[in-house]
């Protein structure tokens, strides 16, 4: 349901209506005699209400400054007027509000569960408040058997709410009662300015009611509500993540139609919705968890409301015949600065930084570094500055790569001669080429190694921009959101195949990045074209055209911050390589050095010797086969 912003006409209308109501209020003030009669009638009604034990419907709302205790405001006897399922009493219908500066939760008496969770500081791409739970997209319950082997689910029980305060903390006790000293309790404790809510499930006096020989299962289901402009892009970073086996982080598939897994020793479960997460954590690990995830996105459409359907089932254990499990609910941003406030739970590990060294680089280098830059620079400028610094740090590697290409260019005439001389003998051609490289002191792999050294940086940044909460809804130039695509033209018609791969819009930053990549590839592949004649070498001309095309098509729906990075990165690399070519490297000196190297005796290393022997053996076998 869309919530519209107020315009000036609406504000004027509300002001006029408010003024009319005030005027009518003062025109209809009662006389002193009427006031006395109203007070007498009100006193009579209150006296009758206190004597009744009938069920009453009440919605309790608690603000941050006024403590409320339902035991004082609603007669306890009204909850005991009828008996519910298998001995549990029936309470009144209604909801209770838990609310602090950043989080709004609504807890239903039926089931004692959260039925609405709203972020106060964030809105979706179309300016609607960010909800994690709303309109029955989630449910939570505990299945257990009674002593007479009948099955109950807490979702069907009514709980008696009692909202109090302890210092600045709000405490909501929800009790499903058999009697005053026999109950099942859900206890919520909300702290100021915190997205994490303490949650305890415990029972008292139910060791004769709950069947200890039957399993007790906690079930949590949720459909992820769409928050982003591109639902397919958002869904790419929406997945179920969990901590198990003493800190191991695992995930269900984000691309499969459905995925499920059963794990042991689980500490927390995260239903991540790209930039926001719903997390259930526990002090004492769940012994196991049955986890399921189902993809709900079929195509890119503004009508798609949900991304994935999550489901978890974990067993709870009785202790002395009673339930007692300390847990936590987290409904908030997938932001390392927020999640790291609770390091003891390790919730920040749910952020998809990337695996291995890539994730380490993102979490401990790029994330804090970009956070520092964006603290005093506009977010787009901070990306440009970070890109410049990264490219400058990698410039020695770029130099090594270009130097290798320059050496190969100097050797091109001799390589061409070898190719012509042994054009009918591929094995001999390869042997002679390797001899030339060895004499000249040139390794064809020396250009690949620098490129491989840069891969961890490139991949880490590829994961950084789509998952950086800092970039969410931050504008730069024509891009309204650096964490989403920067469309300059859109169309509503769904075009098969094109809409599936490219989308229904044109983004400008990927176009600029594609152009920059094309010129970069032209500059670098121009010096290595001669190598495509060597056996096993890729077609460099094909790669020169393929790379910009991939950027143009597949990055059209990606975060504009990522495309901005690639655009700036390739521009800087082009300038660095032109500077190396025109002002640093001297091809005549390189040629003279190679000629000097040829005159010096070269000692083969073990690898070169082994390769030469293998080639000679292969050549000998080939000759023997011809006889």
N, C-alpha and C positions, 0 to 999 in steps of 0.2 A: 504494500500500500504506500503510495507516494505521499510524502509530506512536502507541501509547497512553501516557498519562502514568501514573506510578506512584502508587498510592494507599497508605494506611497499611498495609492488609492485605498488599499485595505486598511492601512494605518489610520487615514482620515476617517474612514467609515467606522472603525472601532472606537475612535475618539468621540464621534457624534453619538454613537449608540450608548457609550458609557455616560456621556453628558445627559442624555434623555433619561437613562435609568436613575441617575442621581436626582434629577428634577422630580421624577415620579415618586422616588423614595421620600423626599421631603414633603411632597404634596399629600402623601398618604400616611403620615405619622399618626399613630393612635392617640386618643385623649388619655389623661391620667386615669379615668375610670375604666377605660378599656384595657389599659396596662395591668391594673390590679386584677381584673377578671381573667386575663390571660395567664398571669402568674399563678392564680389559684387553680386553674385548669391544668397547667403544666405540673404543679406539685401533685395533683391527683393522679395524672398519667404515670409519673415517676414511681409513685408508691405502688401502683398496680404492676408496673414492670418488674420491680424488685421481688414481688411475691410470686411471680410466674416462674415455672421451670420449663417452659416451652422452648423449642429450638429457635435461635435468633440468627439472622444473617448479618455479618459485619465485615467490612474491609478495613484493615488496620494499616495506617500509613505512619511511618516514623521519620521525622526529620533529624538533622544532625545535632540539634541542641536540646530537644525535648524527649526525655525517656518515657517509654510507654510500657506498662505492665498489664497484659491482658487479664491476669488474675484479678486485678483491681477493677477493670472496666467492664468485664463480662462475667456473669455469675457462672461459677464452675459447674453448678448443678445442671445447667442447660446442656452440657456435654454428656451428661450421664442419663439423659432422659430416655434413651433407647439403646438397645444392644445391637452392635454390628456383627460382622462376620466372625463366627466361632469365638465369641467372647470379647472381641474388641469393640469398644464403644463407638458410637457414631457422633461425630462432631459437626459443627456448622460448616457450611460452605463459605469460602472467602479466601482472601490472599493477604499476605503480609509483605511489606516493603523493607528491604535492606538497601541502604543508600549511603555512599560517601562522595567525596569530591570527584571521583573518576568513574565509578561503577554504580549501576542501578540494577538491582535484582528484585524480582517478584517471586515469592514462594507461595505455592498453593496449599491450602489445608488438605485437599485431597491428594494423597500421595506424599505430602511433605516435601515436594520436589520443586526445583527452580523452573518456572514456566516462562520467564522473561529475563534476559540478560542484555543490557544495553551499555555501550561505551559512551561516556558523556563528552569526551574530547574529540571524537572522530565522526566523520560522515562518509558516506559512500560516494562514488563518482557522480551521482545525481543528487547529492546534498541531503540524502536521507540518513538519519542516525544509524550507526553501525550496531546491529543486533546480532548476537550469537545464538540467542534463543528467542523465538517469537512464533506465534500462531501455530503451536503444536508441532514444531519441527524437531523437538527433542523429547525424550522421556527417560526416566530413571526409576528403577525399582529393585527391590530385593525379593526374590522368590524363596519361600521356606515352607516346610510341612509342619502341621500341628501334631500334637501327640496322638490324635485319632486319625492320622495319615491323610488329612485333607490339605490341599495346597493353597497357600495365600501369596499374594503379591502386594507389596506396600503401595503400589500404584492405585490399588482399589480401597485402601484404608483411609479414614479421615483422621487427621492429626490435630491435636489441640495446640495452638500457638501461644507462646509466652515470650514477649520481646522486652528485653531489659538492656541496661548499659553497665559496663564495667570499665570505669575510667572513660577513655575515648572510644572504646570498642563497643560495638553493638552485638548483642548475643540473642539469637533466636532459637528457642527450644521448641521443637515440634514433637509432641508425644501422642502415639497411638496407644490408648489405655485399655487394659483389661480391668484394672482397679487403680486406686490412687498410688499404690506401691508396686503395681505390675504394669509395665509399659515398654514400648519400643520407641526410642528417641533418636531423632535427627537433630544435631546441634550445629548451628551455623554461627561463626564468629567473624565479623567484619571489622577490619582495622581502618583507621583514617588513611585516605590517599593511597590505597593499595588494591590491586586487582586480585590478590590471593585471599581466599576465604577459607578459614579453618572449618573442617567438616568432620563430625564424629558420629558414628553409628554405634549405639549401645542399647542393651536391653537390661531390664531389672525385674527380677521375680518371674521370668518367663522360662526358667529351666524345666518347668513342668508343662509348658505350653508348646515350645518349639521342639520338634523331633530331632534329636541330635544324630540319629542314624541316617538321616536323609541329607543330601547336599543343600547348602544355602548359597544361592548365586546372586551376585550383584550384576544387573544388566543396565547398560548405558547405550542408548541409541541417539543419533543426531544426524540431521541432514544439513550440510554446510550451506549457509545462505550466501548468495552471490553479493560481492561488494565492489567488484572491479568493472571497468569499461569493457574489456574483452574477457568474456567468460571462459574461453578456451585457454587464453594465456594465464588467467588466474587459476584455472583448474590444473595447469601444468605444475604449479607450486603448492597444490592442495593435496595433502596426503596424511595417512595415519602413521605416526611415528611413536616408538616406545623404547623405554629403557629397561633392559633385562640382563640377566647373567652378570651381575656386579658391574654395571656401567656400560654394557654394550648397547649401542644405539642401532636400531633396525627400523625398517619402514616397509609398509605394504606398497604395492605398485601404484604409481600415479597415472599410468597410461592404460593399464589393462581394464577390460570391461568390469571385471571383479577380481578380488584377491582375498585370500583368507589364510590365517596362520594361527597356530597354537604355540605359545611360548611359556617358559617357566621363569619364576623368580622375577616378577615385573614390578618396577618401582613407580613408573608413571606411564600414562597413556595420553598422547597429544592428538587431538583432532584439529589439524592445522588447516586454516582457510587463508592461505597465502600470507597476508600481513597480520592476521589475527588468529588466536588459538584458544581452543577449549581444552583444558588439561585436567585430568584427575590423577593426583599423586597420593602416595601413602607413606606413612612412617615405617610401617612394617610391611615388607614387600608381599604382594599377592603371590601365592604359590604357583599360580598359572593364570593364563588369560587366553580366551578364544577371541580372535580379532577378525573382523570382516570389513571390507571396503568395496563399494560399488560405484562405478562411474555413472553420473546422471546427465552428463553433457553429451549431446549428439551432434550439435552444430552451433556455430556462432549466431546467437539470436538474442535480441533484447528481452524476449519473453522468457528466457531461461532463468529460473529463480534459484535453483540449487545446483551445486557442483558435484558433491559426492555424498553417499549415504554410509555412515560409519556405524559399526555395532561391536560392542565388547561384552564379554561375560566372564566374570572372575569369581572364584569361590571365596566365601568368608568362613572363618573357623570359629567355633564356639570355644570359649575359655571358661571352664567351670560351669558349663551349661548356659552361659550368657554370651551375647555378642558384644564385642568391643574392638572397634577399628577406627584409628585416627587417620583422617585423610584431608585432602585439600582440593578445592575447586579453584581453577584459574580461568578467568574470562578476561582477556586483554590482548594488547598488541604483541606480535612476535618481534619484539624489540630487545636486543641484548642488554640495553641499559636498564630496562624494566625487569627482565627475567633474571638478571644477575643479582638483583636484590635478594633473591632466595637461592644462593649458591649451594646451600646444604641439600637442596632437592635436585640441582643440576638441570633445571628447566631450560637454560640457554642452549643445551645440547640438542634441543629440538629444532633449532634454526638450521636450515639446509645450506651450510657454508660450503659443502663439498667434502669429498672423502680424502682421508690421508693428509698429505702435505698441503694440498690445495685448501682444505678447510682450515688448517692451521694458519696459513698465510692470510686468509680472509679474516679470521676471527681476531688474530693478535697483531696483524700489521695493517691491512687495508681498512678494516672497520674503525679502529681507534684513530688512524691517520686521517681518514675522511671526516670523522666526527670532529677532529681538531680543526681541519680546514673550514668546514661548514659552520663552525662556531663564530667565525668572523668574516666569511665570504658568502656571497650568494651561492646557492646550491649548484647551479650550472657552472659558475666560475670555479667553484671548488673542484668539480670534475675535471675541468680543463687544466687547472694547476696540478692536480694529482697526476693526470696523464703526462704532462710535461716532465714532471719529476721522475716518474716511472721510466719514461723513454730515455731521459738523460742517464739514469742509473744503469740502463741496459745498453747504452751507447758503446761501451767497450766490446760487448758481445756482437753488436751490429758491425763494428769495425772488423772483428775477426772474420765474420761471415763475408763481408765485402772483400777483404783481403784475399780470401780463398777463391772468390769468384774472379778477381783480377789475375791471380796466378793461372787459373784455368784458361782465361782469355789469352794470356801470353803463350800457353802451350797449344792453343788451338791449331796452328799450322802443322805442328808435328803430329798431333792426334789425327788430323785429317789425312796426312800422309800414311800413317799406319793403317787407317781404315781402308784406304784405297789399295794398299799393298797386300793386305790380308782380307780382302772383302769376301773371299770364298772360304775362309777358315776362321770361324768365330772364336775358337779356343785360342788359336795363335794370336789373333788380334787382341784378345783380352790379356794374354801373357805379355805382349810387347807394350801394351798400354800401361800395365802395372810396373814394368821395368822403367818406363819413362818417368812415371810418377815418383818412383823410388830414387832415380838418379837426380831428378830436379828438386827433391825434397818437398814434394807436394802430395797431399793426401786428399782424395776426392771426398772423404768423410769430414774433413775439417770445416766444410761449409754447413754440414748437417748438424754437427755437434752444438754449435752456438744456437741454432734454431731450436734444438731439443731442450737446451738449457732455459729457453724463454717460455716453454710450454706451461710449466707450473704457474707462472705469472699470468699468462693469457687465460688459462682455464679458471684460475682463482677469480680474476676480474669478470669473467663470463658468469660466474655464480654470484659475484658480489652485487652487481647492479640490480638484477631482478629481485634479490632478497633483502636489499638494504632498506630498512624502515625509514631511514633518514630521508630518502628520496620520495617517499609517498606523498603525492599531491603537491609537490614542490614545482612551481613553474619556472621556465627558462625560455626566453625568446618566444617563439610561437608554440612551444610545447607547454600545455597546461599542467602536465603531470609527468615528471621525469621517471616515474615508476610504471608508466603506461605508454602506449604509442602516441605519436605526435601527428595526428591526421591533419592534412591540409585540404583534402577533398574526400567526400563520402558519397555513397549511393545506397539506396534501400533495396534495389533488386538483387535477389539471390542468384548469382551466376554459378552453376555447377562447376566443380573442379577449381575454378579461379577463386571463388569464395572460400573453398575448403583450405587452399594453400596460402592464398594471398590475403583474403579478407575482403571487406566491403569498403575499403578506404585506401588512401595513399598517404604514407608517412614520408616526411621530407628527410629526416636525419639518415635513414637507411639509404636513400638515394645519394646523399652527399658522401656517405661512407663507401658506397659502391664505387663512385667515381674516384675517390682517393685510393681505394684498393686497386683499381684498374691501373692507375698511373704508377703505383708502387710495384705492382706485378710486372708492368712493362719495363720499369727500370731494372728490376732484379733478374727477371727471366731472360732479358735481352743478352745478358752475359753468359747465360748457362744453356742457351739454345743448342749449342754444339754438343752438349752432353746427351741430348735425346737420341743421338745415333748410337750411343753405347748400349749394349745389351742390358736389359732390366731397368733402364732409366725411364721415368715417366714422360709423357708428352707435355712439355712445359707450356707450349702454346695453348693447349686445351685447358690446363690449370689456370692460365692467365685470364681466360674468359669465364671459367667456371666459378672462381672465387667471388668476383663481383656479383654474379648472377645469384649465387646462394645468399649473399648479404641482402640483395635487393628483394628477394622473394620471402625468405624465411624470417628476416628480421623486421618485416613490415608490422608484425603484431607484438614485437618484443618491446621492452622498456626503452624509451627514447634516450634515457641516460646511458644505456649500453651502446646504442648506435652513435651517440655523441662521442663517447670514448673512442670507438673504432675510427670515427672520422678524424678526430684530433690526433690520435695515435699514428695513423698512417700519414697524415700531413707532416707531422714532426719527423717520422722516419724518413720520408722523402727528402726533407731538408738536410737531415743528418747524413744521408747517403750521398747527396749532391756535394755536401761540404767535404766528405771523405774523398770523393772522386776527384774534385777539382782543386782541393787545397791541401790534402794530407797525403794521399797515395800518389806515387810517381811510377807509371807503368814502365818507363825506361829503366828505372832503378830496379824494379821487380824483375824485368827481363835479364838485366845484367847479373842479379843475384842468383837467378835460376841457372844461368850459364856457368857461374862459378861453382854452384852446387853440383853440377854435372861432372866437373873435373875432379871433385873430391871422391875418394873411395867411400862407398856406402856399405855399412854393415847391416845385414838383415836382422830384424828382431825375430823372435820366435814365431809371431803370428805371420809375418811376411814370408818367412822360410816355409812354414807349414802350407800356406796358400800356394807358393811356387811349386812345392813338391806335389801337392794335389793336382794342380794344373798339368804338370809334366806327366804324372801318372795317367791322367785322363787322356792326354794327347797320345801317349804310348799305347793305351788300350784301343784308342780309335784307329791308330795305324795298324795294330795287330788284327783288328776286326776286318780291315779292308783286304788283308792278305788272304 
